[in-house]
């Protein structure tokens, strides 16, 4: 078991396949001497050890191994770093469970301008010997992962969102140049606030794909700044893109610990006209 005076931390690299999660966040983790679970690497290792398995079978085995390791870390109160598409509900529910048990949950989310960009990156990876992902899965995850992220916002400790659309080629010495679009973080009192963007110009430059996430974070920040900090269903309504314009937010009384939002649609979010690497974590044993 972890020490009782240690606050366990989960560091999550999230985003649809092809976003460049490994390049943006994974490289940073390993440069600091830490490790993280990369399902793509795990799937490749499984296929090398069991060449009779199909790519789908190897991907499934890697996914289940990642889930098992996360469950193990939560059960024992261990720090854990891992990568996920956040395309399904299983990992989102586990992150919610971890937060309810006192974990700090920090997410770096990496995205591209469109599903087509993700598809193109995966195809380029396949040409270099990497593994493929079905087109239907990528298109589904492009929306679903952002929805899961928005619904998880009330239980997160910190969220950074990056756009990695600018082309890079590590093999030619051209490093990725991810653009920070959003930095949202809780203070010691548990109030979340947007640290970036801080001005109308930066907000106006937010790519379309990220606007629902940024707007949800801004709503949560406005709610946190109200005289009575909100939790529970009313706080969820403030975070949800379906909650209406930012100006409609009103303070509410305290309630129970927040849970994830009800399903929402990215299309319900209308942008307002106004206008550091993770701490070194211990991988799960």
N, C-alpha and C positions, 0 to 999 in steps of 0.2 A: 504493500500500500504506500501511496505517496505521503509525505510529511503533512501533518495536520495544519501546519502554519504556511503551507505553500498553496497558492492559488493556481490550480492547473490551467493550462492554456491549450486551446486548439487553434492552429494556424491553417487556414484553408485557402488554397489556390483554386479559384473557380472560374468557369467560363466554358462556352461551347467548344467542341473539338476544333482544332486549328487556330485557336485564338493566340497561342504562343504563351500559355501559362508557364510552361517549363522554362522558356527563355527569359520571361519577365521576372517570375518569382522563384522558380526552382533553382536557377543559377545563383540567385542571391542567398538562398538558404544554404546551399552547399559551399559557397564561398566563405561563409561564416563558420564552416566546420560542422554544421548540423545536417540532418538527413530528412527526407520526406518520402511518402509513398506516392509513386508515380504509376498509375494503372497502365499507361502505355508501355513503360519499361517492364512492368510485371507481366503483361500479356506477351511481349516479345520473349521474355525469359521462359515463360511457360511453353511457348511454341518450340523454342530451341530444345527444351527438355522432353517435350512430347510432340514431335513433328506430325503425328497422325491427327492432331486436333485441328479443327478449322479455325479461322480467324475469329468467328463468332463465339466458338467454344472457349478459346483462349481469353477473349475479352470478358466473357461471362465469369470465368474462373478468377480473373484479376479483380473484377468488380466485387465478387464475393469475399476475396481475400482482403481488399481494402475495407469493406464493411466490417469484417471480423476484427481487424486491427483497431478500427475506430471504437467498436463496442468494447474491446479489451481495454483501451485507454480510458474510456468513460467509467467502466466498472472499477478500475484501479486508481482513478484520479491522476492519470499520467498526462504529461504534455505530449502532443502529437501533431505532426505536420503532414498534410496530405493534399492531394489534388482530386478534384471532382468536376464534372460538368454541371452539377446541380440540376440535371435534366429530369430527375424523378423525385419522389417524395421521401424515399428511404433515408437518404443522407440528411435531408432537411429536418426530418423528425428526430434523427439522432443528435443533430446540432441543438435542436430545441431542448432535448433531454439533457444534454451536457450543460446548457445554460441554466436549466432548472436545478442542477446539482452544484452550481457555483463555479463552473468553468468560465474563463474568459474566452470568448469566441471572436477571433479576428479573421476577417476575410479580405483577400485581394481578389477582385473580380476583373478579368481581362476580356475585352470584347473587340469585335471588328464591325465595320460599317454596315454589313448586311450578311444574310445567310449565304449569299453567293460568294462573298469574300472568304467565309469559313470553308465552303466547299472547295474553292480554288486552293487554299492553303493545304487542305488535306490531300488533294490530288497531287500537289507539288511534293508533299511528303512521301506519298506512295511512289512517285517516280524516283525518289532517292532511296527507296528500299524500306520505307516506313509502312505501317499498317493502315489499312483502309477503314472507313466508317461509312455505313449506308447513308445515302443522301437523305432519306426520309428521317433518319435519326437526327441528323444535323439540323434539318429544318425545324423539327419539333423542338429540339433543345434550344434553338436560337431564341424562341419566345419563352418556353417553359423555365429555362434557367433564370431569366430575368424576373419572371413572376415569383419564383421561389425565393430569389434574393430579396425582393420587396417585402414579401410576407415574413421573412426572417428578421428584417431590420430591427424590430423591437427587442429581440433577444441578443443582438450582437453587441460586442464591446467596441469594435472598430470596423469600419469599412472603407476600403480604398477601391476606386473604380478607375481602370486604365483603358484607353483606346490604343490598340496596337495595330491599326490599319496600315500605317506607313511600312512600306516593304523593307525587308532586311535580308541579308544573306550571311549568316555567321561563317560559312565556308569561305567567303571572299573577304572576311574581315569587316563586314558591314553589320554592326550590332543593331539590335532592335532599339527603337526610340519610342517607347510607350509614353503616351501623354496622360498625365494625371487629370482626371475629370472631376473626381469627387473624393474628398476626405471627410468622413463623418466619424465622430468619436465621442464616447461618454466620458464625463468627468467623474471624480471620486464620489459625487453625490448621486451618480447614475443618470444624470441628464445628458442626453445626446445633443450634439451641436455640429453644424457644418463648418469645418475649418477651411475648406476650399470647395467651390469658388466663393470669393468674398466680394466680387463686384459684378455689375451687370454685363460688362464686356466678356468676362470669363464664362458667365452663364449663357450668353448668347452664342458662344462658340461651341457649346456642348453638342456633340453629334446626335442625330435623331435617335439612334438606337439606345443611347444612355439617358435621354431626357426623362423617361418614366421613373428611373431609379433616382436620378438627381432630385426630381420634384417630390418623390416620396420622402427622401431624406430631409428636404427643406421643410416639408409639412411637419415631420417629426420634430425638427429643431424648433419651429415656431411653437409647437405644443409644449415642448420642454421648457421654453422660456416663459410660459404662462405662470401666474401666481401659484396655482395648484398643479404639481406634476401629475400627468395622467398615466394610468396603467389600465389594464383590462380592455374590454371591448371598445370603449370610447377612444382609448389611445390607439387601438388598432384601426379604427375608422379614420383617425388622423393620418396614419401612415399609409393606408390603402389608397391606390390611385383612384379608386371609385369614390373617395370621400368628398370630391368636389373641389372647387377653387380654394387656393390657400387662404383667401380672405374669409372664407366661411368657417374657419376653425374657431372653436370656442372652448374655454377651459371647462374641465369637469372634475368631479370629486374623485378621490382615490378609490381604487377597486382592487381586485385580485391581481396576481402576477400575470403579465401579458402572455397570451398565446399567439400562435401564428394567425395571420389574417385569413378571412374567407377568400376563396378563389376570386381573382380580379382579372380584368382585361387590360392589356397594355394600351389599347386604343382609347380607354377612358381618360387618359392623362393628357391635359392640354397645357403646354408650357406657358408659364407666366409671361405676359408681355413686358413686365418689369425687367425692367432690366437694368518613410524611413524603414529601412528594412526591419523585419520582425525580430523580436528578441530570440536569442538562441534557445531553442526548445529541445527537450529530450524526446527522441522517438519512442514509440511504444515498444516494449520488449516482446 
